[in-house]
Amino acid sequence: MNTPSDLFYSKEHEWVRVEGTKAYVGITDFAQHSLGDVVYVELPEVGAKVAAGDEAGVVESVKAASPIYSPVAGEIVETNANLEDAPQAINEDPYGQFVFVVELDAPFEKGELLDATEYAAICEE
C-alpha cells in the first residue's frame, strides 16, 4: 500500500494535501484498492460550504458506492472534472487525482487527521 508521507489522512480513507489556504482532497490507495474498479465519481458542487466530516461526494465501483467526506472545513472552490470522463484515473493514480479543493475557513491544523504512519497502522488492523 502506498502512503505518501507528505499528506494527511482521515480515518474514512481520504487524503489531504495543504497548499497555503487550499486543501486538495482525494481517496487513498487503500480505499481505491478496497473498492475495486472505480466507474463513477459524484463531484461536489463548487461554492458549497463543508464542515470537517461532511459528505462531499460519492465514489462508485463495480463492488460498492462509498461517500467521500471532507476532512476539512471551508468552501469547495474546484473539482477534478477529469474524473467525470475518466473515473478509473483514481485506480491508476489515487494520489495524483484530487477529487475536490477546499478553501480553508481557518489556518490548517492537523486536528483529527493522521500522518502517514498513523494511517498505515489503521489500514493494517
C-alpha positions in Angstrom: 0.0 0.0 0.0 1.3 3.4 -1.0 1.0 6.1 1.8 3.0 9.2 0.9 4.5 10.9 4.0 3.8 14.5 2.7 0.0 14.0 3.0 -2.5 13.8 5.9 -5.2 11.2 6.1 -8.7 10.7 7.5 -10.0 7.6 9.2 -12.5 7.5 6.4 -9.7 7.0 3.8 -9.4 10.4 2.3 -6.0 12.1 1.8 -5.4 15.9 2.2 -2.6 18.0 0.7 -2.5 21.5 2.0 -1.0 24.3 -0.2 -1.4 27.7 1.5 -5.1 28.2 2.2 -6.2 25.4 0.0 -6.7 21.7 0.8 -6.7 19.2 -2.0 -8.8 16.1 -1.1 -8.8 12.6 -2.7 -9.2 9.0 -1.8 -6.4 6.8 -0.6 -4.7 3.9 -2.3 -6.2 1.7 0.4 -9.7 3.0 -0.4 -9.4 2.6 -4.2 -7.9 -0.9 -3.8 -10.7 -1.9 -1.4 -13.4 -0.5 -3.8 -12.0 -2.1 -6.9 -12.6 -0.6 -10.4 -14.0 2.9 -10.0 -16.7 3.5 -12.5 -18.2 6.8 -11.4 -17.4 9.8 -9.2 -20.1 12.2 -8.0 -18.3 15.5 -7.5 -19.4 18.1 -5.0 -20.8 21.5 -6.1 -18.3 24.3 -6.4 -19.3 27.0 -4.0 -20.7 24.6 -1.4 -19.7 25.1 2.2 -18.5 22.0 4.1 -17.6 21.2 7.6 -15.0 18.6 8.5 -16.7 15.3 8.3 -19.5 16.4 5.9 -20.2 14.1 2.9 -19.0 15.9 -0.1 -19.3 13.4 -2.9 -19.5 9.7 -3.8 -17.2 7.2 -5.5 -18.8 4.2 -7.1 -17.1 1.0 -8.1 -18.1 -2.3 -9.5 -18.3 -3.5 -5.9 -19.9 -0.7 -4.0 -20.6 3.0 -3.6 -18.9 4.9 -0.9 -19.2 8.5 0.3 -16.3 10.9 0.1 -16.1 13.1 3.3 -14.5 16.4 3.5 -11.7 16.2 6.1 -11.5 20.0 6.4 -13.9 22.9 6.7 -14.3 25.6 4.1 -15.7 26.3 0.7 -15.3 23.9 -2.3 -13.6 26.0 -4.9 -12.6 23.4 -7.5 -13.4 19.9 -8.6 -11.5 17.5 -10.8 -13.6 17.5 -13.9 -11.3 14.8 -15.5 -12.9 12.3 -13.2 -16.3 12.7 -14.9 -14.9 11.2 -18.1 -12.2 9.0 -16.6 -13.1 7.9 -13.0 -10.7 5.0 -13.4 -7.9 7.5 -13.0 -8.4 7.2 -9.3 -7.4 3.5 -9.5 -4.4 4.3 -11.7 -3.0 7.2 -9.6 -5.0 7.9 -6.4 -2.6 10.5 -5.1 -2.3 12.3 -8.4 -6.1 12.6 -8.7 -7.7 15.0 -6.3 -11.5 14.9 -6.1 -12.1 18.5 -4.9 -10.3 21.5 -3.4 -11.4 23.4 -0.3 -10.5 27.0 0.5 -9.9 26.6 4.2 -12.1 28.6 6.7 -9.1 28.9 9.1 -5.4 28.2 9.1 -4.8 24.5 8.7 -4.5 22.4 11.9 -3.9 18.6 11.8 -6.7 18.0 14.3 -8.3 14.6 13.8 -6.2 13.9 10.7 -3.5 11.3 10.7 0.1 11.3 9.4 1.2 8.5 7.1 2.5 6.3 9.9 -0.8 6.6 11.9 -2.9 6.0 8.8 -0.9 2.9 7.7 -1.4 1.4 11.2 -5.2 1.8 10.9 -5.1 0.1 7.5 -3.3 -2.9 8.9 -5.9 -3.5 11.5 
